C-alpha cells in the first residue's frame, strides 16, 4: 500500500521505497503493466502469475496477445545495496518515464508510473471512483 514520489537518476535507476524492499527481496520482475505503467513483482508472485497465464487457452487470440505482451516486456532486475533498481530503457519508453515517477503498492505488486501519467490517470479515476465502487465492490459499509 502507499504512494511514493521518486526521481530516476542519470543511470535510469529508481529507489524502491524501504517499506516495499523486504517483500521484493533482492530480485524482482518488472514488465509492462496496464494503463501505461510498469508492474513490479517479487519473484514468488511472478511465478504464481506465470502459472495462471500458462493455463490460458492457447486457441484464444486475446490470451495469446496478453501473454506475448506481458512476457516479452518482462525483465529480471536486482536491487542494489541502496535499494535502487535499473528500469530498462524499453520499459521506460513504454511507460513514458523520463525523470519523475510515482511508485504505488497495489496488492501483490508495485506499479511504477511516470508522474504525469499517474496524475492524469488519478484525475480520471477519481471522477468515477464511487460509480466504479458501486459496480464492483461490496465493502459492507
NORPEFEN-V351993 format. One record per residue. N is the residue number from 1. RES is the residue in three letters. OMEGA is omega in whole degrees, 0 to 359 (* if undefined). NEAR is the number of other C-alpha atoms within 10 Angstrom. D_FIRST is the distance of its C-alpha to the first C-alpha in Angstrom with 2 decimals. Layout:
BEGIN
n=N res=RES omega=OMEGA near=NEAR d_first=D_FIRST
n=N res=RES omega=OMEGA near=NEAR d_first=D_FIRST
END
This chain:
BEGIN
n=1 res=UNK omega=174 near=13 d_first=0.00
n=2 res=UNK omega=180 near=11 d_first=3.73
n=3 res=UNK omega=184 near=13 d_first=7.12
n=4 res=UNK omega=178 near=13 d_first=9.90
n=5 res=UNK omega=180 near=15 d_first=13.54
n=6 res=UNK omega=180 near=17 d_first=15.84
n=7 res=UNK omega=174 near=17 d_first=19.33
n=8 res=UNK omega=174 near=18 d_first=21.06
n=9 res=UNK omega=184 near=14 d_first=24.03
n=10 res=UNK omega=180 near=8 d_first=27.50
n=11 res=UNK omega=179 near=9 d_first=26.97
n=12 res=UNK omega=180 near=17 d_first=24.01
n=13 res=UNK omega=174 near=18 d_first=21.52
n=14 res=UNK omega=178 near=23 d_first=18.07
n=15 res=UNK omega=176 near=19 d_first=16.36
n=16 res=UNK omega=180 near=19 d_first=13.09
n=17 res=UNK omega=185 near=18 d_first=11.03
n=18 res=UNK omega=183 near=10 d_first=12.25
n=19 res=UNK omega=179 near=11 d_first=9.21
n=20 res=UNK omega=189 near=18 d_first=8.83
n=21 res=UNK omega=183 near=17 d_first=12.63
n=22 res=UNK omega=180 near=11 d_first=13.61
n=23 res=UNK omega=179 near=15 d_first=11.97
n=24 res=UNK omega=185 near=22 d_first=13.39
n=25 res=UNK omega=182 near=14 d_first=16.69
n=26 res=UNK omega=182 near=16 d_first=19.51
n=27 res=UNK omega=178 near=16 d_first=19.60
n=28 res=UNK omega=177 near=22 d_first=17.42
n=29 res=UNK omega=177 near=21 d_first=18.41
n=30 res=UNK omega=181 near=29 d_first=17.84
n=31 res=UNK omega=175 near=25 d_first=19.34
n=32 res=UNK omega=177 near=24 d_first=19.92
n=33 res=UNK omega=177 near=20 d_first=17.35
n=34 res=UNK omega=178 near=11 d_first=18.10
n=35 res=UNK omega=177 near=11 d_first=18.63
n=36 res=UNK omega=172 near=21 d_first=19.58
n=37 res=UNK omega=175 near=24 d_first=16.34
n=38 res=UNK omega=174 near=26 d_first=15.96
n=39 res=UNK omega=178 near=21 d_first=14.13
n=40 res=UNK omega=183 near=27 d_first=13.43
n=41 res=UNK omega=165 near=22 d_first=13.90
n=42 res=UNK omega=183 near=22 d_first=14.76
n=43 res=UNK omega=182 near=19 d_first=18.46
n=44 res=UNK omega=178 near=14 d_first=18.40
n=45 res=UNK omega=179 near=16 d_first=16.05
n=46 res=UNK omega=180 near=17 d_first=18.29
n=47 res=UNK omega=176 near=13 d_first=21.32
n=48 res=UNK omega=177 near=11 d_first=20.18
n=49 res=UNK omega=177 near=12 d_first=19.69
n=50 res=UNK omega=181 near=14 d_first=23.12
n=51 res=UNK omega=179 near=11 d_first=24.67
n=52 res=UNK omega=182 near=10 d_first=23.50
n=53 res=UNK omega=179 near=17 d_first=24.74
n=54 res=UNK omega=182 near=12 d_first=27.91
n=55 res=UNK omega=176 near=9 d_first=28.76
n=56 res=UNK omega=183 near=14 d_first=28.75
n=57 res=UNK omega=180 near=11 d_first=32.37
n=58 res=UNK omega=182 near=13 d_first=34.00
n=59 res=UNK omega=180 near=8 d_first=36.46
n=60 res=UNK omega=181 near=9 d_first=33.96
n=61 res=UNK omega=179 near=10 d_first=33.71
n=62 res=UNK omega=179 near=12 d_first=30.19
n=63 res=UNK omega=178 near=16 d_first=29.00
n=64 res=UNK omega=180 near=15 d_first=30.90
n=65 res=UNK omega=179 near=11 d_first=29.55
n=66 res=UNK omega=181 near=13 d_first=25.89
n=67 res=UNK omega=178 near=16 d_first=26.54
n=68 res=UNK omega=182 near=12 d_first=28.39
n=69 res=UNK omega=182 near=14 d_first=25.84
n=70 res=UNK omega=187 near=18 d_first=22.92
n=71 res=UNK omega=181 near=14 d_first=24.97
n=72 res=UNK omega=179 near=11 d_first=27.19
n=73 res=UNK omega=186 near=17 d_first=24.35
n=74 res=UNK omega=180 near=19 d_first=22.67
n=75 res=UNK omega=174 near=16 d_first=23.03
n=76 res=UNK omega=183 near=14 d_first=22.56
n=77 res=UNK omega=178 near=18 d_first=21.29
n=78 res=UNK omega=174 near=16 d_first=21.39
n=79 res=UNK omega=177 near=19 d_first=19.54
n=80 res=UNK omega=184 near=13 d_first=22.24
n=81 res=UNK omega=178 near=8 d_first=22.77
n=82 res=UNK omega=178 near=10 d_first=20.92
n=83 res=UNK omega=179 near=18 d_first=17.75
n=84 res=UNK omega=177 near=19 d_first=18.79
n=85 res=UNK omega=177 near=22 d_first=19.17
n=86 res=UNK omega=174 near=18 d_first=21.84
n=87 res=UNK omega=181 near=21 d_first=20.96
n=88 res=UNK omega=184 near=17 d_first=24.11
n=89 res=UNK omega=181 near=12 d_first=26.26
n=90 res=UNK omega=179 near=12 d_first=26.38
n=91 res=UNK omega=176 near=20 d_first=22.63
n=92 res=UNK omega=179 near=21 d_first=22.58
n=93 res=UNK omega=179 near=12 d_first=25.42
n=94 res=UNK omega=185 near=15 d_first=23.82
n=95 res=UNK omega=181 near=20 d_first=20.72
n=96 res=UNK omega=183 near=17 d_first=22.99
n=97 res=UNK omega=176 near=25 d_first=21.38
n=98 res=UNK omega=183 near=15 d_first=23.93
n=99 res=UNK omega=185 near=16 d_first=22.53
n=100 res=UNK omega=181 near=15 d_first=19.55
n=101 res=UNK omega=172 near=21 d_first=16.17
n=102 res=UNK omega=178 near=20 d_first=12.67
n=103 res=UNK omega=181 near=27 d_first=9.92
n=104 res=UNK omega=174 near=20 d_first=6.70
n=105 res=UNK omega=181 near=17 d_first=4.17
n=106 res=UNK omega=177 near=13 d_first=5.98
n=107 res=UNK omega=186 near=7 d_first=7.00
n=108 res=UNK omega=181 near=13 d_first=9.38
n=109 res=UNK omega=169 near=21 d_first=9.47
n=110 res=UNK omega=170 near=23 d_first=8.69
n=111 res=UNK omega=176 near=21 d_first=10.60
n=112 res=UNK omega=183 near=30 d_first=12.97
n=113 res=UNK omega=164 near=26 d_first=14.88
n=114 res=UNK omega=186 near=23 d_first=18.05
n=115 res=UNK omega=180 near=20 d_first=17.41
n=116 res=UNK omega=179 near=14 d_first=20.22
n=117 res=UNK omega=180 near=18 d_first=19.06
n=118 res=UNK omega=180 near=19 d_first=15.57
n=119 res=UNK omega=179 near=13 d_first=17.46
n=120 res=UNK omega=179 near=10 d_first=19.94
n=121 res=UNK omega=181 near=14 d_first=17.59
n=122 res=UNK omega=180 near=12 d_first=15.62
n=123 res=UNK omega=179 near=12 d_first=19.08
n=124 res=UNK omega=183 near=11 d_first=20.32
n=125 res=UNK omega=181 near=13 d_first=17.47
n=126 res=UNK omega=181 near=11 d_first=17.53
n=127 res=UNK omega=183 near=10 d_first=21.23
n=128 res=UNK omega=184 near=10 d_first=20.91
n=129 res=UNK omega=182 near=12 d_first=17.67
n=130 res=UNK omega=180 near=11 d_first=19.80
n=131 res=UNK omega=178 near=11 d_first=22.26
n=132 res=UNK omega=180 near=12 d_first=19.83
n=133 res=UNK omega=179 near=11 d_first=18.27
n=134 res=UNK omega=182 near=10 d_first=21.88
n=135 res=UNK omega=191 near=8 d_first=22.68
n=136 res=UNK omega=188 near=8 d_first=19.98
n=137 res=UNK omega=170 near=9 d_first=18.22
n=138 res=UNK omega=183 near=8 d_first=20.02
n=139 res=UNK omega=179 near=7 d_first=17.75
n=140 res=UNK omega=180 near=4 d_first=20.80
n=141 res=UNK omega=* near=3 d_first=20.86
END
